[in-house]
Amino acid sequence: MLPRKRKKIAAAETRDWLELPSEVTASILSRLGAIEILNSAQTVCSQWRNICKDPSMWRSIDMRNLGERDKDYVHEKMCVHAVDRSCGHLLDINIEYFGTDELLFYISERSVHLKRLRLFSCYEISDEGLSEAASKFPFLEELEILICPISKHAVETIGRSCPLLKSFKYNLQRCKGYVCDDEALAIAQTLPELRHLQLLGNGLTNGGLQAILDGCPHLEHLDLRQCFSVRLVGNLERRCVESIKNLRHPSDPPPDYVLGAEDLDFWDIPSC
């Protein structure tokens, strides 16, 4: 006969997960990414499948695919399915590697209340595609673009179409040696409500930075790491220090998030 303490441990180890309240199960499942839910979690049992069909589970869609580009078509189909399940309540979506103009347009048509959009290494999203989608995101507050071929024209459209945008991360657009203030001027002229701006590896100069400080008076966080054409000295440095609460200098260490091997090659390019 088992001692009472061992009986309790054995009972705990064999407890049926289906006995958990549905709201607790939903909370646990919501911590999984969309790919894990669609590929695995919803197939466990009918109860979990019903929970996974609830639109409230799809207000945030995380489609990180770890760079498996050979599965882009599969991931795009899953993303479409996830967006459909949100039933128009999508607020936050992260697309990595497989994003296209068509997919972004599909999202924009069905997610008018979107507040946060993250595009990571989406080489098939064009200026025109992002501009068209941005025009349908009037409530967008946070936008992160990482290693995507986007120019000043899309930035200008984003600024005109997304008046509530508070956080803009526009990173690793150019190789070392590229010098141009076009994107900086577009930000300065169209995004006056910015609080958080990250421009890793951008080609802006002191003139572009000055324009951003003039055009974005509410800016509190500014990340200029790897912006090698910026020289923070004299009055410009003093103004940044006095007006920006959190300032990352061009010479500060590179980003602390994980990039793919091909993306890391960016840091080794000497010039263009």
DRENLUM-362719 format. One line per 8 residues: number of its first residue (from 1); their letters; for each residue x, y, z of C-alpha. Coordinates in steps of 0.001 Angstrom, whole numbers, plus 500000, padded with zeros to 6 digits. Example, Ala and Ser with C-alpha at 12.3 -4.5 7.8 and 13.67 -1.06 7.14 Angstrom:
2
1 = as = 512300 495500 507800; 513670 498940 507140;
end
This chain:
272
1 = mlprkrkk = 500000 500000 500000; 501388 503421 498987; 502010 505997 501708; 499551 508911 501629; 502166 511408 500399; 503180 509166 497496; 499520 508664 496600; 499057 512437 496297;
9 = iaaaetrd = 502148 512737 494080; 500960 509869 491871; 497514 511459 491568; 499039 514808 490594; 501208 513171 487950; 498234 511474 486312; 495825 514419 486518; 493799 514883 483343;
17 = wlelpsev = 494616 518170 481603; 491097 518187 480180; 489797 518863 483679; 491332 522352 483628; 488855 525229 483255; 488605 526284 479623; 489881 529796 480380; 493036 528333 481960;
25 = tasilsrl = 493597 526052 478970; 493068 528994 476621; 495623 531026 478563; 498174 528214 478265; 497556 527650 474562; 497741 531364 473816; 501409 531266 474773; 502137 529056 471790;
33 = gaieilns = 502873 530462 468354; 500311 530202 465574; 502299 527485 463829; 502372 525303 466958; 498638 525766 467523; 497661 524920 463939; 500109 522045 463541; 499860 520433 466960;
41 = aqtvcsqw = 497755 521852 469796; 494399 521878 468023; 494781 518200 467073; 495082 516968 470672; 491334 516686 471353; 487979 518241 470462; 488033 520501 473536; 491377 522004 472592;
49 = rnickdps = 490261 522346 468958; 487164 524301 470008; 489277 526592 472168; 491717 527106 469286; 488838 528170 467033; 487768 530996 469351; 488526 534400 467700; 489898 535680 471013;
57 = mwrsidmr = 492802 533244 470583; 493841 535039 467409; 494053 538678 468478; 497812 538177 468401; 499374 536010 465677; 503040 535067 465935; 504238 533462 462698; 507918 533023 463471;
65 = nlgerdkd = 509134 530225 461218; 512841 530122 462106; 513872 530889 458538; 512475 527729 456943; 512141 529351 453532; 511444 526035 451810; 508085 526043 453620; 507040 529586 452716;
73 = yvhekmcv = 503884 528483 450902; 502781 526345 453856; 503379 529178 456303; 501482 531632 454112; 498472 529301 454007; 498591 528907 457793; 498814 532673 458243; 495733 533179 456060;
81 = havdrscg = 493903 530580 458136; 494952 532274 461386; 493794 535686 460119; 490439 534183 459141; 490035 532760 462635; 490543 536203 464173; 487237 537310 462581; 488429 540894 462278;
89 = hlldinie = 489751 541157 465860; 493470 540882 465004; 495570 543449 466887; 499137 542172 466585; 500892 540085 463923; 504483 539013 463382; 505498 537693 459945; 509001 536361 459405;
97 = yfgtdell = 510652 535483 456084; 507565 534465 454073; 505581 537716 453836; 504439 538861 450383; 502440 541776 449006; 499452 539484 448529; 499557 538213 452101; 499949 541704 453548;
105 = fyisersv = 496996 542920 451478; 494911 539962 452706; 495723 540899 456305; 494915 544573 455734; 491525 543756 454219; 490494 541757 457311; 492285 543514 460176; 491313 547166 460218;
113 = hlkrlrlf = 491983 547421 463974; 495591 546196 463747; 497870 547970 466222; 501220 546170 465827; 502899 544811 462690; 506317 543166 462509; 507943 542275 459173; 511199 540321 459465;
121 = scyeisde = 513240 539595 456314; 510190 539745 454035; 511995 540280 450742; 508812 539877 448688; 507052 542850 450256; 507465 545896 448017; 507029 549628 448488; 503700 549433 446702;
129 = glseaask = 502525 546453 448754; 503383 548017 452100; 501938 551373 451053; 498635 549822 450018; 498403 547853 453259; 499364 550843 455410; 496461 552831 453987; 494142 550279 455627;
137 = fpfleele = 495798 550392 459073; 494569 553687 460569; 494992 552401 464146; 498552 551093 463762; 500714 552127 466735; 503844 549980 466313; 505637 548990 463109; 508870 547021 462883;
145 = ilicpisk = 510582 546465 459543; 513740 544363 459628; 515766 543762 456473; 513010 544445 453950; 513491 546357 450650; 511439 549409 451609; 512220 552987 450527; 511279 556514 451579;
153 = havetigr = 508111 556367 449473; 506606 553655 451668; 507724 555535 454784; 505895 558639 453568; 502718 556657 452923; 502965 555027 456347; 503264 558455 457941; 500234 559814 456098;
161 = scpllksf = 498109 556690 456667; 498992 555798 460271; 498591 558960 462376; 498671 556995 465650; 502087 555420 465003; 504200 555760 468150; 506948 553192 467600; 508848 552689 464340;
169 = kynlqrck = 511734 550245 463933; 513260 550518 460468; 516389 548431 460593; 519333 547135 458584; 518194 548672 455324; 521593 549504 453872; 525120 548154 453820; 528002 550024 455394;
177 = gyvcddea = 529160 553022 453398; 525682 553983 452162; 524929 557643 452921; 521437 559069 452361; 518950 561154 454351; 515867 560321 452276; 514299 557955 454814; 515229 560226 457738;
185 = laiaqtlp = 513553 563206 456065; 510451 561124 455306; 510237 560165 458988; 510736 563766 460097; 508047 565101 457750; 505312 562494 458272; 505678 560890 461732; 505432 563726 464282;
193 = elrhlqll = 503896 561538 467012; 506779 559076 467285; 507989 558176 470768; 510279 555287 469840; 512517 555190 466743; 515086 552536 465868; 517269 552945 462761; 519896 550207 462938;
201 = gngltngg = 522342 550422 460061; 520680 553396 458386; 522634 555747 456113; 521391 559011 457627; 523792 561857 458380; 523796 564567 461036; 521452 566567 458809; 518924 563754 458737;
209 = lqaildgc = 519158 563311 462494; 518647 567034 463013; 515513 566868 460854; 514148 563961 462911; 514719 565849 466169; 512899 568865 464706; 510029 566890 463191; 509451 564379 466014;
217 = phlehldl = 509271 566519 469171; 507843 563715 471355; 510688 561300 470678; 511875 559558 473859; 513786 556495 472622; 516268 556722 469742; 518475 553849 468581; 521214 554799 466098;
225 = rqcfsvrl = 523443 551749 466388; 525595 551108 463298; 524551 554442 461729; 528157 555196 460805; 527510 558480 458986; 526203 560126 462165; 528702 562005 464303; 527270 562824 467713;
233 = vgnlerrc = 529388 565797 468724; 528894 569358 469903; 525412 570859 469909; 523843 567847 468198; 525097 565492 470891; 523965 567907 473605; 520489 568139 472094; 520150 564353 471892;
241 = vesiknlr = 521279 563877 475468; 518908 566564 476751; 515789 565583 474790; 516082 561777 474412; 515518 559646 477509; 517033 556484 476015; 519727 557070 473403; 521797 554344 471706;
249 = hpsdpppd = 524899 555697 469984; 526181 554570 466559; 529161 552880 468214; 527130 550951 470797; 527173 547119 470469; 525021 545590 467674; 521466 544395 468383; 520821 541771 471014;
257 = yvlgaedl = 518154 539879 469053; 519019 536825 466960; 519576 537197 463219; 519966 534466 460653; 523432 533653 459312; 522812 535458 456006; 521584 538527 457898; 524662 538601 460121;
265 = dfwdipsc = 526768 538948 456953; 525483 542529 456826; 527885 543555 459547; 530871 542305 457529; 530180 544328 454370; 532853 547068 454268; 531187 549402 451755; 528907 549716 448712;
end
